[in-house]
């Protein structure tokens, strides 16, 4: 019997050792695989810079996913700043003869497409060609591709040109049916983040807000598409309303495409443009490989630092999204770094925790006392995202940035009726009058509601106070354009919520000038990109594993809604958050 137990124990130990060895072998395989992808790349003569299906444009290093949950993801993530710099470099690179846009479904935000389009438009001044080809082309991809000299479409392809629309889901009847109570406290008639829990339809205020916002963004994009394709404005509206892009022959007839050809014919056309012989190979180089082909400049000198703030704003410490503890460390490092002469805060955030936003704003105000701080808005700079911008010397916004949403709210779900219907009751023993002002079974006490309301109102007044200081307007002026309303960047410039319409590059140039730097300054990104090894171990965190599994099953947007309802920490916070996101699909 003793020998039996020894054998069993030995087998268990052997299995454990084998699992550990296999695990570390697996990790090292992933690391070496990631390291091997950074081999030196040569840009051959007569090359064509290609924006293809594997191009994934992101705003911040924290948005890149390279861990064990993404090993099958073939998309190469590229910072929008790097993409713009690459296109600018290609303009004067003798080895690059033109650009080919071959992305049916572009992974990029609204303002990122704007910036790419602007850079390609500038590239065309070099006299080099820009061609585009599509099969089943999304609206976002066509918006980018329409900048090309010639647009080619597959004979059985389509262009999904349809305009913008939004659909708002409402949960009031669902909550009532199943006995879920939701206590909502907000300031601002436009703070529609809580509207799905209060109504069964869109309020007049929210309908006005959404209509203005969508029309502003569509006017900016549709005007540029029509101009590039040389289509009359009225005719273009008819083309979009009639969905003519869905039928290739109609798309060709109405000038959405220049010719219907197969992909092989398109490649041959480019070869002809480059005066290549039939046996010659067409050298295409992707945007990601082109960026990897040239070494970074020396970063040892004086520099402008770009601090990326992308995602929701939260308390605590984390890499993805904006976590107050982590960002306070970043800000203090930049404050103490003598080589950093100016800072650009790049904001791409719909907001989040009011407390975390306030902490970050304070540290940015301290940074501003020591060196220039310029803010650049990406796709979103709303609620808490706008709040943290109030330390800026100057604010740049893109025309299509979702801006403002100066408002505050709290959402507190409880399940009293649901519990009672299923025979669950509770009783409370407490030491003080409001020891249990909130419980998931009994909701919020009347006094608790009054105190949370005071907290929301106080937070809103604090929000508006900082806006009045930065924007040099009165409380009444800001309150009129606040109330939780979201504006386009174009409209935000008109009402004084931002200083200039411009890109991240514009903000960097101004910051360099403000910091006394000459034309030969360096640009450094913060936070630093995680190494593949760091990302893998970050993925092994228990919360990260469960979150990513759920997110992969239900999608990012649905996961964020679920997180709002189930995350106890989020439920207890006063929120500065925008209620929705807009994509040009």
Helices and strands as residue ranges (DSSP letters): H 2-36, E 47-52, E 55-58, G 61-63, G 68-70, E 76-79, H 80-92, E 96-102, H 110-123, G 124-126, E 129-137, H 139-145, E 150-159, H 172-177, E 181-187, G 192-197, H 204-229, H 233-241, G 244-246, H 248-253, E 259-260, H 263-273, E 283-286, H 287-293, E 303-310, E 313-314, E 322-323, H 324-336, E 340-349, E 351-353, H 354-368, E 372-382, H 384-387, G 388-391, E 394-397, E 402-404, E 408-414, H 416-421, E 438-439, E 443-444, H 446-471, H 475-481, E 486-488, H 489-494, E 500-501, H 504-514, E 522-526, H 532-539, H 542-554, H 556-566, H 568-571, E 575-577
